[in-house]
Amino acid sequence: MKRFYVLLALAIGFMSFKSDVTLDQVIKTMLQTRGKMETLSAIKDQVQVWTMTDPKKNTCKLIINFKRPNKFKMEIKSVDGKTPLITSTYDGKSGTQVVFGKSRKMTQEELNEHDIKTLTFIDGLNDWEKKGFSLKLLPDVNLNGVNYHVLQSMDKYKNVQKIYCNAKTGGSEIIEFSEVDIMSLKKVTNKSVIQSPKNYNGLLYASKILLYDKDNKLVATMNLEKVSNNTGITDKEFIVK
C-alpha cells in the first residue's frame, strides 16, 4: 500500500517479441507523456489525496506529503480523514512507522525504499543514471491485444521492478515491484494496473489504480481525489519521533 509504483496481473498467456525501439526512445517517450520537465522541476512540494477501497467495500483515505529533495510522509486514515491508522514518516535520513498507534523505527530496508521513493516520486526515471539506476529493455509483450515495451530497472540497492509502457501512447501502464510489507516486515511482490490518466496542473497522473497481491487477488482500488503543488509544506510535517 505504501508505494504507488503498479502492475497488472498478467493474462493467461502472452506473446513476446523483439522491438526495433531503443531504451533511450522508450524512456524519452515515457517522460514526455507525463508532461514537460520544467513543469516537474517547478514542483517543490506536493500533496496527494486518494480514496482506497478494499474488495469488501471498506474505505479509507490515503494522504501523501512530499517535499524536495527527500522528505516523504504517507498517512492512511479513516474515511472521514480524522482517525489515523497507519503513518509512515521519512525525513531524508531516518523514519518511523506508526501502525494502529504503535510506533517503531523503519528497518534499513524500509529506509532504502523511501530513499528511492523520494528520488522518483515527482521526476520518475529522469536522470536515472545519476540516481543510481540501471535499466534494461526487455522484449515487447502483447497483453490482451495491447503491445507493451518492457523496462527492467534496478536501483542502487539492487531492487528490481518491471515497467510496462504502452507502445502506442508511451505511458507507463503496468509496473511490477517488491517491497517490505509494513505489517509482516517481509519482502512481498505487488501487482497493479494504472487506469484513467488525468491531467492535474499540466502533468498526467493515474486517477485510478488497482492493487493486486502476489496471487493476483485484488487488494484495493485507489482513486485520486486531489493533487496540490507548492503548498508550502514545512519540515515540521516530517519530524521523525
JOJOFEN-V866401 format. One line per field, one symbol per residue. phi: phi as a letter, one per 40 degrees, with the letter a starting at -180 (. if undefined). A space follows every 50 residues. Layout:
phi=???
//
This chain:
phi=.cbccbacdccdaabbacbccbdcccccccccccicccccccccaabbbb bbbcdcgcbabbbbbbbccabaabbbbddcgbbcbbbbbbbhbbabbbbf gbbaccccccccccdccccbdccgccfdcccgcbbbccdcbbbfgbcbcb bbbbcccgcbabbbbdcccgccbbababacccccgbcbcbbabcbfcbcb fgbcbccabbbbcccgcccabbbccabbbfcgdccccbccc
//
